[in-house]
Structures are given as structure tokens and as C-alpha cells.
């Protein structure tokens, strides 16, 4: 059974840290990148980071750059999102999702402003985990 299982959400105060995990099973991460996306109340779901399994390369949107770090533990088929210096505006449901590396590569090479990778391009999704940051 193909699935991505997330864990690690919760509630923290401003400036705190959380680590999210995304464990993949039933498929190999070869040729996939794992994205972290988030959806705040009343807003669209948006990608915030990618990590490519093939070379470990990463990408972050400006709003999380320098505060969030995504990493991959190949032996466990697990991807992490370390979130530091959390702010109230980081409050959202966080999802991990698998997308072909070729799609991410094309997207990264496109000139800014880049359009969002469409939701249908993500092949597998985690169940989502709530992150709440209080002021």
C-alpha cells in the first residue's frame, strides 16, 4: 500500500521549534522529490520546500528560508522538516507530497515569477498535520 505518513505537528509559542516527519512506504523515493506544502485557514495550499532524493538538493520559498530545513534519511525512506523560529503566520496544516523530480527541475529552471506546481502533479500525499504557533 502506497502511503506517506506524517507526524510531529503540534502547538508551540512564537520562536519555538517543531520537526515534522514524512515516512514513505509502498514505493521508492527514487526519481521523486518530496515537497512540504501548507494550507492556512482561508488560503490556498502552497508549497514551501522541496528536497530531491537523487542529489539531496533543496529549495525553499522566501518566507521560510533560513528558518526551515528539509532533509531526507534514505535508509528510513523518511523526509523531515525542521521548523525553527516559528511565527504565528506559520500556523497551517502541513502536508508532505511526492512529485517527480523532473517536474521540480523544470519548475526551478523556469523564469520568475514561477507559477505554482499544480496540485494534480503531486502523486502521493500525506494526511496533513496541524501546526499552531501562538503569540
TORVEXLO-179786 format. One record per atom (N, C-alpha, C): residue in one letter; residue number from 1; chain; x negated, y, z negated. Coordinates in Angstrom, 2 decimals, decimal comma. Example, Ala and Ser with C-alpha at 12.3 -4.5 7.8 and 13.67 -1.06 7.14 Angstrom:
residues 2
BAKE  rest   nr  kette       px       py       pz
BAKE     A    1      A   -13,19    -5,69    -7,80
BAKE     A    1      A   -12,30    -4,50    -7,80
BAKE     A    1      A   -13,20    -3,30    -7,80
BAKE     S    2      A   -12,85    -2,25    -7,08
BAKE     S    2      A   -13,67    -1,06    -7,14
BAKE     S    2      A   -12,90     0,03    -7,87
//
This chain:
residues 135
BAKE  rest   nr  kette       px       py       pz
BAKE     X    1      A    -0,84    -1,18     0,00
BAKE     X    1      A     0,00     0,00     0,00
BAKE     X    1      A    -0,89     1,25     0,00
BAKE     X    2      A    -0,67     2,11     0,98
BAKE     X    2      A    -1,45     3,33     1,09
BAKE     X    2      A    -0,91     4,36     0,11
BAKE     X    3      A    -1,79     4,90    -0,71
BAKE     X    3      A    -1,34     5,96    -1,59
BAKE     X    3      A    -2,49     6,80    -2,09
BAKE     X    4      A    -2,14     8,03    -2,45
BAKE     X    4      A    -3,03     8,94    -3,15
BAKE     X    4      A    -2,36     9,22    -4,49
BAKE     X    5      A    -3,06     8,97    -5,56
BAKE     X    5      A    -2,50     9,16    -6,89
BAKE     X    5      A    -3,28    10,25    -7,60
BAKE     X    6      A    -2,56    11,27    -7,99
BAKE     X    6      A    -3,18    12,40    -8,66
BAKE     X    6      A    -3,02    12,31   -10,17
BAKE     X    7      A    -3,97    12,93   -10,85
BAKE     X    7      A    -3,87    13,06   -12,30
BAKE     X    7      A    -4,65    14,29   -12,73
BAKE     X    8      A    -4,39    14,73   -13,96
BAKE     X    8      A    -5,22    15,79   -14,53
BAKE     X    8      A    -4,57    17,16   -14,66
BAKE     X    9      A    -3,34    17,31   -14,23
BAKE     X    9      A    -2,71    18,61   -14,38
BAKE     X    9      A    -2,38    18,90   -15,84
BAKE     X   10      A    -1,90    20,10   -16,10
BAKE     X   10      A    -1,53    20,45   -17,46
BAKE     X   10      A    -1,41    21,95   -17,62
BAKE     X   11      A    -1,42    22,36   -18,87
BAKE     X   11      A    -1,28    23,79   -19,18
BAKE     X   11      A    -2,52    24,28   -19,91
BAKE     X   12      A    -3,05    25,41   -19,46
BAKE     X   12      A    -4,22    25,99   -20,10
BAKE     X   12      A    -4,02    27,50   -20,19
BAKE     X   13      A    -4,86    28,13   -20,98
BAKE     X   13      A    -4,84    29,59   -21,06
BAKE     X   13      A    -5,78    30,18   -20,01
BAKE     X   14      A    -5,58    31,45   -19,74
BAKE     X   14      A    -6,44    32,16   -18,80
BAKE     X   14      A    -7,91    31,96   -19,19
BAKE     X   15      A    -8,71    31,64   -18,18
BAKE     X   15      A   -10,13    31,41   -18,42
BAKE     X   15      A   -10,48    29,96   -18,69
BAKE     X   16      A    -9,46    29,14   -18,86
BAKE     X   16      A    -9,70    27,73   -19,14
BAKE     X   16      A   -10,04    26,92   -17,90
BAKE     X   17      A   -10,25    25,63   -18,10
BAKE     X   17      A   -10,64    24,73   -17,02
BAKE     X   17      A    -9,78    23,48   -17,02
BAKE     X   18      A    -9,60    22,92   -15,85
BAKE     X   18      A    -8,94    21,63   -15,68
BAKE     X   18      A    -9,64    20,90   -14,55
BAKE     X   19      A    -9,59    19,56   -14,60
BAKE     X   19      A   -10,10    18,78   -13,49
BAKE     X   19      A    -8,99    17,86   -12,98
BAKE     X   20      A    -8,71    17,99   -11,71
BAKE     X   20      A    -7,73    17,12   -11,07
BAKE     X   20      A    -8,45    15,97   -10,37
BAKE     X   21      A    -7,81    14,81   -10,37
BAKE     X   21      A    -8,34    13,64    -9,68
BAKE     X   21      A    -7,34    13,19    -8,62
BAKE     X   22      A    -7,87    12,62    -7,56
BAKE     X   22      A    -7,04    12,10    -6,47
BAKE     X   22      A    -7,65    10,77    -6,05
BAKE     X   23      A    -7,02     9,68    -6,46
BAKE     X   23      A    -7,54     8,36    -6,18
BAKE     X   23      A    -6,83     7,77    -4,95
BAKE     X   24      A    -7,63     7,40    -3,95
BAKE     X   24      A    -7,08     6,83    -2,72
BAKE     X   24      A    -7,13     5,32    -2,78
BAKE     X   25      A    -6,07     4,68    -2,33
BAKE     X   25      A    -6,05     3,22    -2,24
BAKE     X   25      A    -5,27     2,81    -1,00
BAKE     X   26      A    -5,62     1,63    -0,50
BAKE     X   26      A    -4,90     1,10     0,66
BAKE     X   26      A    -5,43     1,60     1,99
BAKE     X   27      A    -6,41     2,51     1,95
BAKE     X   27      A    -7,02     2,97     3,19
BAKE     X   27      A    -8,42     3,48     2,86
BAKE     X   28      A    -9,25     3,53     3,89
BAKE     X   28      A   -10,61     4,02     3,72
BAKE     X   28      A   -10,67     5,50     3,99
BAKE     X   29      A   -11,51     6,20     3,22
BAKE     X   29      A   -11,68     7,64     3,43
BAKE     X   29      A   -12,56     7,95     4,65
BAKE     X   30      A   -13,12     6,92     5,27
BAKE     X   30      A   -13,91     7,14     6,48
BAKE     X   30      A   -13,09     7,91     7,51
BAKE     X   31      A   -13,67     8,93     8,08
BAKE     X   31      A   -13,09     9,79     9,11
BAKE     X   31      A   -12,01    10,73     8,57
BAKE     X   32      A   -11,83    10,73     7,25
BAKE     X   32      A   -10,85    11,66     6,67
BAKE     X   32      A   -11,54    12,75     5,85
BAKE     X   33      A   -10,88    13,88     5,80
BAKE     X   33      A   -11,19    14,91     4,83
BAKE     X   33      A   -10,04    14,92     3,82
BAKE     X   34      A   -10,36    15,25     2,59
BAKE     X   34      A    -9,33    15,38     1,58
BAKE     X   34      A    -9,14    16,85     1,27
BAKE     X   35      A    -7,93    17,27     1,41
BAKE     X   35      A    -7,58    18,66     1,12
BAKE     X   35      A    -6,87    18,75    -0,22
BAKE     X   36      A    -7,06    19,85    -0,88
BAKE     X   36      A    -6,24    20,22    -2,02
BAKE     X   36      A    -5,37    21,38    -1,57
BAKE     X   37      A    -4,09    21,25    -1,83
BAKE     X   37      A    -3,13    22,30    -1,50
BAKE     X   37      A    -2,35    22,63    -2,76
BAKE     X   38      A    -1,75    23,79    -2,78
BAKE     X   38      A    -0,93    24,14    -3,91
BAKE     X   38      A     0,31    24,91    -3,46
BAKE     X   39      A     1,34    24,79    -4,28
BAKE     X   39      A     2,59    25,47    -3,97
BAKE     X   39      A     3,11    26,12    -5,25
BAKE     X   40      A     3,10    27,44    -5,23
BAKE     X   40      A     3,64    28,20    -6,35
BAKE     X   40      A     5,14    28,40    -6,14
BAKE     X   41      A     5,88    28,66    -7,21
BAKE     X   41      A     7,33    28,86    -7,07
BAKE     X   41      A     7,65    29,96    -6,06
BAKE     X   42      A     8,53    29,64    -5,11
BAKE     X   42      A     8,95    30,63    -4,12
BAKE     X   42      A     7,96    30,87    -3,01
BAKE     X   43      A     6,88    30,11    -2,99
BAKE     X   43      A     5,86    30,32    -1,94
BAKE     X   43      A     5,66    29,05    -1,13
BAKE     X   44      A     5,07    29,22     0,04
BAKE     X   44      A     4,76    28,07     0,88
BAKE     X   44      A     3,58    27,29     0,31
BAKE     X   45      A     3,54    26,00     0,65
BAKE     X   45      A     2,38    25,19     0,29
BAKE     X   45      A     1,19    25,65     1,13
BAKE     X   46      A     0,04    25,80     0,50
BAKE     X   46      A    -1,14    26,32     1,21
BAKE     X   46      A    -2,38    25,56     0,79
BAKE     X   47      A    -3,24    25,30     1,75
BAKE     X   47      A    -4,50    24,63     1,47
BAKE     X   47      A    -5,48    25,54     0,78
BAKE     X   48      A    -6,23    25,01    -0,18
BAKE     X   48      A    -7,22    25,81    -0,88
BAKE     X   48      A    -8,63    25,26    -0,74
BAKE     X   49      A    -8,76    23,98    -0,41
BAKE     X   49      A   -10,10    23,42    -0,25
BAKE     X   49      A   -10,04    22,15     0,59
BAKE     X   50      A   -11,18    21,84     1,19
BAKE     X   50      A   -11,36    20,59     1,92
BAKE     X   50      A   -12,70    20,00     1,54
BAKE     X   51      A   -12,79    18,69     1,57
BAKE     X   51      A   -14,07    18,02     1,49
BAKE     X   51      A   -14,07    16,89     2,50
BAKE     X   52      A   -15,15    16,81     3,29
BAKE     X   52      A   -15,27    15,76     4,29
BAKE     X   52      A   -16,02    14,58     3,70
BAKE     X   53      A   -15,46    13,40     3,88
BAKE     X   53      A   -16,10    12,22     3,32
BAKE     X   53      A   -17,41    11,90     4,03
BAKE     X   54      A   -17,50    12,20     5,32
BAKE     X   54      A   -18,67    11,78     6,11
BAKE     X   54      A   -19,94    12,49     5,67
BAKE     X   55      A   -19,87    13,78     5,37
BAKE     X   55      A   -21,09    14,51     5,02
BAKE     X   55      A   -20,96    15,33     3,73
BAKE     X   56      A   -19,82    15,24     3,08
BAKE     X   56      A   -19,64    15,96     1,83
BAKE     X   56      A   -19,47    17,46     1,98
BAKE     X   57      A   -19,34    17,93     3,22
BAKE     X   57      A   -19,19    19,38     3,40
BAKE     X   57      A   -17,87    19,85     2,82
BAKE     X   58      A   -17,87    21,07     2,33
BAKE     X   58      A   -16,69    21,61     1,66
BAKE     X   58      A   -16,29    22,96     2,25
BAKE     X   59      A   -15,06    23,32     1,99
BAKE     X   59      A   -14,55    24,62     2,40
BAKE     X   59      A   -13,58    25,08     1,33
BAKE     X   60      A   -13,62    26,38     1,03
BAKE     X   60      A   -12,71    26,95     0,04
BAKE     X   60      A   -12,11    28,24     0,58
BAKE     X   61      A   -10,88    28,49     0,21
BAKE     X   61      A   -10,31    29,79     0,54
BAKE     X   61      A   -10,87    30,81    -0,44
BAKE     X   62      A   -10,81    32,07    -0,07
BAKE     X   62      A   -11,44    33,12    -0,87
BAKE     X   62      A   -10,90    33,19    -2,29
BAKE     X   63      A    -9,63    32,91    -2,46
BAKE     X   63      A    -9,01    33,09    -3,78
BAKE     X   63      A    -9,55    32,11    -4,82
BAKE     X   64      A   -10,17    31,02    -4,40
BAKE     X   64      A   -10,70    30,04    -5,37
BAKE     X   64      A   -12,21    29,87    -5,26
BAKE     X   65      A   -12,80    30,49    -4,25
BAKE     X   65      A   -14,24    30,33    -4,04
BAKE     X   65      A   -15,00    30,84    -5,27
BAKE     X   66      A   -15,97    30,05    -5,71
BAKE     X   66      A   -16,75    30,43    -6,88
BAKE     X   66      A   -16,14    29,98    -8,20
BAKE     X   67      A   -14,88    29,54    -8,17
BAKE     X   67      A   -14,22    29,06    -9,40
BAKE     X   67      A   -13,86    27,58    -9,32
BAKE     X   68      A   -13,50    27,11    -8,13
BAKE     X   68      A   -13,09    25,72    -7,94
BAKE     X   68      A   -14,20    24,96    -7,20
BAKE     X   69      A   -14,36    23,71    -7,57
BAKE     X   69      A   -15,33    22,85    -6,89
BAKE     X   69      A   -14,67    21,51    -6,59
BAKE     X   70      A   -14,72    21,10    -5,34
BAKE     X   70      A   -14,20    19,78    -4,99
BAKE     X   70      A   -15,37    18,84    -4,72
BAKE     X   71      A   -15,23    17,61    -5,15
BAKE     X   71      A   -16,29    16,62    -4,98
BAKE     X   71      A   -15,65    15,27    -4,70
BAKE     X   72      A   -16,48    14,35    -4,24
BAKE     X   72      A   -15,99    13,03    -3,89
BAKE     X   72      A   -16,88    11,98    -4,51
BAKE     X   73      A   -16,28    10,97    -5,09
BAKE     X   73      A   -17,01     9,83    -5,63
BAKE     X   73      A   -16,64     8,63    -4,75
BAKE     X   74      A   -17,50     8,39    -3,77
BAKE     X   74      A   -17,19     7,40    -2,74
BAKE     X   74      A   -16,94     6,00    -3,32
BAKE     X   75      A   -17,73     5,63    -4,31
BAKE     X   75      A   -17,60     4,29    -4,87
BAKE     X   75      A   -16,22     4,05    -5,47
BAKE     X   76      A   -15,60     5,14    -5,94
BAKE     X   76      A   -14,27     5,01    -6,55
BAKE     X   76      A   -13,17     5,49    -5,60
BAKE     X   77      A   -13,54     5,88    -4,38
BAKE     X   77      A   -12,55     6,40    -3,43
BAKE     X   77      A   -11,71     7,50    -4,07
BAKE     X   78      A   -12,38     8,36    -4,82
BAKE     X   78      A   -11,69     9,39    -5,60
BAKE     X   78      A   -12,28    10,76    -5,30
BAKE     X   79      A   -11,40    11,73    -5,18
BAKE     X   79      A   -11,79    13,12    -4,97
BAKE     X   79      A   -11,36    13,92    -6,19
BAKE     X   80      A   -12,16    14,89    -6,55
BAKE     X   80      A   -11,90    15,72    -7,73
BAKE     X   80      A   -11,78    17,19    -7,33
BAKE     X   81      A   -11,06    17,90    -8,14
BAKE     X   81      A   -11,02    19,36    -8,03
BAKE     X   81      A   -11,26    19,92    -9,43
BAKE     X   82      A   -12,45    20,44    -9,64
BAKE     X   82      A   -12,79    21,09   -10,90
BAKE     X   82      A   -12,38    22,55   -10,79
BAKE     X   83      A   -11,51    22,97   -11,69
BAKE     X   83      A   -10,98    24,34   -11,65
BAKE     X   83      A   -11,45    25,07   -12,90
BAKE     X   84      A   -12,23    26,10   -12,70
BAKE     X   84      A   -12,78    26,89   -13,79
BAKE     X   84      A   -12,24    28,32   -13,74
BAKE     X   85      A   -12,35    28,99   -14,88
BAKE     X   85      A   -11,92    30,39   -14,96
BAKE     X   85      A   -10,51    30,55   -14,36
BAKE     X   86      A    -9,61    29,72   -14,82
BAKE     X   86      A    -8,26    29,73   -14,27
BAKE     X   86      A    -7,52    31,02   -14,60
BAKE     X   87      A    -6,67    31,42   -13,66
BAKE     X   87      A    -5,90    32,65   -13,79
BAKE     X   87      A    -4,41    32,31   -13,69
BAKE     X   88      A    -3,55    33,18   -14,21
BAKE     X   88      A    -2,11    32,91   -14,11
BAKE     X   88      A    -1,65    32,69   -12,67
BAKE     X   89      A    -2,28    33,36   -11,72
BAKE     X   89      A    -1,88    33,20   -10,32
BAKE     X   89      A    -2,27    31,85    -9,74
BAKE     X   90      A    -3,02    31,06   -10,49
BAKE     X   90      A    -3,33    29,69   -10,06
BAKE     X   90      A    -2,20    28,72   -10,42
BAKE     X   91      A    -1,22    29,19   -11,16
BAKE     X   91      A    -0,10    28,33   -11,54
BAKE     X   91      A     0,63    27,84   -10,30
BAKE     X   92      A     0,75    26,52   -10,19
BAKE     X   92      A     1,36    25,91    -8,99
BAKE     X   92      A     1,40    24,40    -9,18
BAKE     X   93      A     2,10    23,74    -8,26
BAKE     X   93      A     1,98    22,30    -8,14
BAKE     X   93      A     0,85    22,04    -7,16
BAKE     X   94      A    -0,08    21,21    -7,56
BAKE     X   94      A    -1,26    20,92    -6,75
BAKE     X   94      A    -1,11    19,54    -6,12
BAKE     X   95      A    -1,45    19,48    -4,83
BAKE     X   95      A    -1,37    18,24    -4,07
BAKE     X   95      A    -2,72    17,94    -3,43
BAKE     X   96      A    -3,07    16,66    -3,37
BAKE     X   96      A    -4,16    16,26    -2,50
BAKE     X   96      A    -3,53    15,60    -1,27
BAKE     X   97      A    -4,24    15,69    -0,18
BAKE     X   97      A    -3,72    15,12     1,06
BAKE     X   97      A    -4,89    14,75     1,96
BAKE     X   98      A    -4,70    13,71     2,75
BAKE     X   98      A    -5,73    13,23     3,67
BAKE     X   98      A    -5,42    13,69     5,09
BAKE     X   99      A    -6,44    14,21     5,73
BAKE     X   99      A    -6,30    14,70     7,10
BAKE     X   99      A    -7,55    14,28     7,86
BAKE     X  100      A    -7,40    13,97     9,14
BAKE     X  100      A    -8,55    13,56     9,94
BAKE     X  100      A    -9,61    14,67     9,96
BAKE     X  101      A   -10,87    14,27     9,79
BAKE     X  101      A   -11,97    15,24     9,80
BAKE     X  101      A   -12,01    16,03    11,09
BAKE     X  102      A   -11,65    15,40    12,21
BAKE     X  102      A   -11,68    16,10    13,50
BAKE     X  102      A   -10,74    17,30    13,50
BAKE     X  103      A    -9,62    17,19    12,82
BAKE     X  103      A    -8,68    18,31    12,75
BAKE     X  103      A    -9,26    19,44    11,93
BAKE     X  104      A    -9,90    19,08    10,80
BAKE     X  104      A   -10,51    20,11     9,95
BAKE     X  104      A   -11,67    20,79    10,68
BAKE     X  105      A   -12,45    19,97    11,41
BAKE     X  105      A   -13,60    20,53    12,14
BAKE     X  105      A   -13,11    21,54    13,19
BAKE     X  106      A   -12,08    21,19    13,92
BAKE     X  106      A   -11,53    22,11    14,93
BAKE     X  106      A   -11,03    23,38    14,27
BAKE     X  107      A   -10,35    23,21    13,13
BAKE     X  107      A    -9,80    24,36    12,42
BAKE     X  107      A   -10,91    25,29    11,92
BAKE     X  108      A   -11,97    24,71    11,36
BAKE     X  108      A   -13,07    25,53    10,83
BAKE     X  108      A   -13,80    26,26    11,94
BAKE     X  109      A   -13,83    25,69    13,14
BAKE     X  109      A   -14,53    26,32    14,26
BAKE     X  109      A   -13,67    27,34    15,00
BAKE     X  110      A   -12,39    27,42    14,62
BAKE     X  110      A   -11,52    28,40    15,30
BAKE     X  110      A   -11,79    29,79    14,73
BAKE     X  111      A   -11,63    30,82    15,57
BAKE     X  111      A   -11,94    32,18    15,09
BAKE     X  111      A   -10,91    32,66    14,08
BAKE     X  112      A   -11,36    33,45    13,11
BAKE     X  112      A   -10,41    34,02    12,15
BAKE     X  112      A    -9,56    35,09    12,82
BAKE     X  113      A    -8,36    35,35    12,33
BAKE     X  113      A    -7,75    34,64    11,21
BAKE     X  113      A    -7,21    33,27    11,63
BAKE     X  114      A    -7,58    32,27    10,86
BAKE     X  114      A    -7,18    30,91    11,22
BAKE     X  114      A    -5,73    30,68    10,81
BAKE     X  115      A    -5,01    29,98    11,67
BAKE     X  115      A    -3,67    29,53    11,31
BAKE     X  115      A    -3,79    28,35    10,35
BAKE     X  116      A    -2,75    28,16     9,53
BAKE     X  116      A    -2,77    27,03     8,60
BAKE     X  116      A    -2,70    25,72     9,37
BAKE     X  117      A    -3,37    24,71     8,86
BAKE     X  117      A    -3,20    23,36     9,41
BAKE     X  117      A    -1,77    22,94     9,10
BAKE     X  118      A    -1,00    22,54    10,11
BAKE     X  118      A     0,40    22,21     9,86
BAKE     X  118      A     0,57    21,03     8,93
BAKE     X  119      A     1,64    21,05     8,17
BAKE     X  119      A     1,89    20,02     7,17
BAKE     X  119      A     1,91    18,63     7,80
BAKE     X  120      A     2,44    18,53     9,04
BAKE     X  120      A     2,58    17,21     9,65
BAKE     X  120      A     1,22    16,60    10,01
BAKE     X  121      A     0,16    17,41    10,00
BAKE     X  121      A    -1,17    16,88    10,32
BAKE     X  121      A    -1,76    16,08     9,16
BAKE     X  122      A    -1,25    16,26     7,96
BAKE     X  122      A    -1,75    15,51     6,82
BAKE     X  122      A    -1,07    14,14     6,81
BAKE     X  123      A    -1,87    13,09     6,82
BAKE     X  123      A    -1,30    11,75     6,96
BAKE     X  123      A    -0,81    11,16     5,65
BAKE     X  124      A    -1,51    11,42     4,58
BAKE     X  124      A    -1,14    10,87     3,29
BAKE     X  124      A    -1,15    11,98     2,25
BAKE     X  125      A    -0,22    11,87     1,29
BAKE     X  125      A    -0,05    12,89     0,26
BAKE     X  125      A    -0,05    12,27    -1,13
BAKE     X  126      A    -0,62    13,03    -2,06
BAKE     X  126      A    -0,44    12,68    -3,46
BAKE     X  126      A     0,93    13,15    -3,93
BAKE     X  127      A     1,28    12,76    -5,15
BAKE     X  127      A     2,62    13,04    -5,65
BAKE     X  127      A     2,76    14,47    -6,18
BAKE     X  128      A     1,65    15,15    -6,36
BAKE     X  128      A     1,67    16,51    -6,90
BAKE     X  128      A     1,52    16,49    -8,40
BAKE     X  129      A     0,82    17,49    -8,92
BAKE     X  129      A     0,64    17,62   -10,37
BAKE     X  129      A     0,74    19,10   -10,73
BAKE     X  130      A     1,44    19,39   -11,81
BAKE     X  130      A     1,69    20,77   -12,21
BAKE     X  130      A     0,49    21,33   -12,97
BAKE     X  131      A     0,08    22,52   -12,57
BAKE     X  131      A    -0,94    23,27   -13,30
BAKE     X  131      A    -0,30    24,60   -13,71
BAKE     X  132      A    -0,33    24,87   -15,00
BAKE     X  132      A     0,25    26,10   -15,53
BAKE     X  132      A    -0,81    26,84   -16,32
BAKE     X  133      A    -1,03    28,10   -15,95
BAKE     X  133      A    -2,02    28,92   -16,62
BAKE     X  133      A    -1,29    30,08   -17,30
BAKE     X  134      A    -1,40    30,14   -18,61
BAKE     X  134      A    -0,71    31,18   -19,37
BAKE     X  134      A    -1,67    32,31   -19,69
BAKE     X  135      A    -1,10    33,50   -19,77
BAKE     X  135      A    -1,94    34,68   -20,03
BAKE     X  135      A    -2,06    34,94   -21,52
//
